[in-house]
Amino acid sequence: MHGDSAPSKKKSKTKLWTVGVFVVIVAVTWWRPIYPAEQALHHSLTVLGVVALILVNRARPLPYASFLAILIFLAIHSVAARWIYSFVPYDDWTDGLFGFRVNDLFGWQRNNFDRLVHLSYGLCFGPVLYRALKPRLGKWAAFAAVDIVLSTSALYELFEWAIAMSLAPGDAEAYNGQQGDMWDAHKDMALATLGAIVGVAVLSRGSRALNRTTGTTDSGG
């Protein structure tokens, strides 16, 4: 029993430090906020996500990889929320660091940071769900993980639509970041689903390769 407590305490400390880094990132995004009301509205989901993560981790400690993946997604979301998604200055960042602008490179006409966030949702949460569901669902865990990402993405788009309907037109556009694209919701769901497929496939193949090397059975942990 004592042999198990030391690794458990070490993992808990590592998770605590990770949460601390996440809190610092969020705090930095709130330095002299540009759109405080809209940013706060976006962060209502951040708060719910962090609370849910802590409660789930207390009830059933998550593998550190899953814990980290969730906080990485929330950190990316927090960065996007500072500029209400539509105005994240990634072109200025890449221009200053590398001498090129991403939009010019790919011929984009809109700010696509919101696409990155939806893609990262699938990339981060797909493997988390697959790892959690694998012991119970076996070979169906991959399908279930992708399906949950797609379903929750659709629910979020419905939630976003409901919020937008309750706001003035200008505020609605500022919140949902559609940027004039009538297919915005469809593209966001498609990218989240693609991210989940890629994330689950990479984790599944990696687990099988590791199991072949070690001679163990894939349990999804």
N, C-alpha and C positions, 0 to 999 in steps of 0.2 A: 504493500500500500504506500509505504513511504517512497518507494522507487518511482511510483507514478506521479506523486505530488510535485516533485521537482520539475519535471518536464512540463506539467500542467501550469505551474506558476510561471515558468519561463514563457510559455505561449501566451498566457494572460498579459504579462508585461509587454510582450512584443505587440500584441493587439492594442494595448493601452497607448503605447508610443505611436502606433499607426494612427489611432484616433486623434492624438495630440497634433500630429503633422497635418491631418485633415482639417482640424479646427483652425490651425494657423493659416492654411490656404483660404478657408472661408473668410477668416478675419481680414486677410489682405484684400480679398475681393470687395469687402465692404469699406475700404479706405476711400473716403470722399466719393460716395456713390453717385453715379451719373443719373440713374433712373431709380431712386430709392423705393418708390411705391411699387413699380413693376418688379424690381428685384426682390422685394419682400414677398410679393405674390408668388413668384417662382420658387422662393425658398420655403414656402409652406410645405411643398412636397419634399424638400430636402430634410426638413425637421421630421416629417412622418417617416421618411426612409431611415434616418439615423435611429429614431426611437424603435422602429420595427427591427432593425439590425441588432440593437442592443438586447431587446427582449428575446429574440430568437436565439441569439448567442448565449444568453443566460440559461434558457431552457434546454438547449442542445448545442454545446460549443461547436462552432463551425471550423472546418479546416482553415488554416491561415490564408491559404490561396483564395478561398471563397470570400473570406472576410476582407481581404485586400482588394479583390476585384470589385466588390460592391462599393467600397470607399473610393476607388479610382473613378468609377462611373460618377459618383456623387460629386467628386472634385471637378471633373470635366463639366458637369452640369452647373456647378457653382461659378466656374469661370464664365460659362455662357450666360448665366443669369445676370452677371454684372453689366453686360452689354445687351441685355434682353434678347440674346440670341442673334438678332438681325444685324448687329453692329460690332461684332467681335473683330478687332483690327488685326486679323491674322496676316493680311497682305502687308501691313506695315511691319509686322514682326519678321516675316521672311525677307522682306526687302532690306531691313536693317541688318539682319544676321547673315543672309546669304546672297543678297543682291538681286533677287527676283521676286515677283509677285505671283502668288498661287493662281489667282483668277486669270491673270494674263497668260500664264503657262498653260492652263487647261481651257481657256476661252470661256470661263464662266461669267454670267451676267448678274449673279446675285451672291449674297453672302451665304456660303454653304456650311458654316460652322454648325448649324442646327442638324445638318445631315450627319456630320461627324458624331454628334451626341447620340442620335438615334442608332447609328451603326455601333457605337461603343456600348449602348445598352444591350444589344444582342450579343456582342463579343464578350461582355463581362458577365451578364446574367445567364446566358445559355450554358456555359460550363458549370456555373454554380448550381443550376437546377439539375443538370445531368448528373453531377457528382452526388447530389442529394437523393435523386430518384433511382439511381442505378441499383442499389441494393434491393429495392422493392419491385421495380418494374423490369429489371434485366434489359433485354434488347430493345424494349419499348421506351426506355428512358430517354433516348435521343429524340425520338418523335415527340414525346411529352414535353421535353424541355423547349424545343422549338415552338411547339404549339402554345405553350404558356407565354413565351415571349411575344408571339404574334397576337394572342388574345389580350394580353395586358397592354400592348401597344395600341390596339384598337380601342380599348377602354380609355386609355389616356387621351386619344384623339377625340373621343366623345366628350370626355371631361373638358378638354380644351375648347371644344365647340360650345359646350354649355356655358363656360366662363365667358367666352367671347360674346355670346348672345346677351349676356347681362350687362355688358359694358358698352360705352359709346363706341362708334365705328373706329375712331382713331386709337382709342385705348385697346380695343379688341385686336387691331392689327399689330399694335406694339407688343401685346402679350403673346399672341400665337405665332408671330413671325412668319406669316404666310408669304409675304413679299410679292403678292400678286400672282402666285402660282396656284391655280385651281386644283392641281393634283398634289399639293403639298402633303396632305395627310396620307395619301396613298404611297408616295415616295418614302415618307418617314417610316411607315409600317413595313414597306418592302426592305428598307435598309436594316431595320432592326431584325427582321427575319433572316436576312442574309448574314448579318453578324452572328446570330445564334447558330445558324448552320455551320459557318466556318469555325466558330469557337468550339462547338460540340464535336465536330469532325476532327479538329486538331487534338483535343483532349482525348477523344476515343482512340485515335490512332496512336497517340503517345502512350496511353495506358496499355494498349495491346502490345506495343513494342517493348515496354518496360517489363510486362508480365512474361513475355517470351524470353527476355534476358535473365530474369530472376527465377522463372519457373513457378510463379505464383498465379493465383486466380484473380481475375478482375472483379473487385468488389465495389468499384466506384469511389473509394475513399481517396 
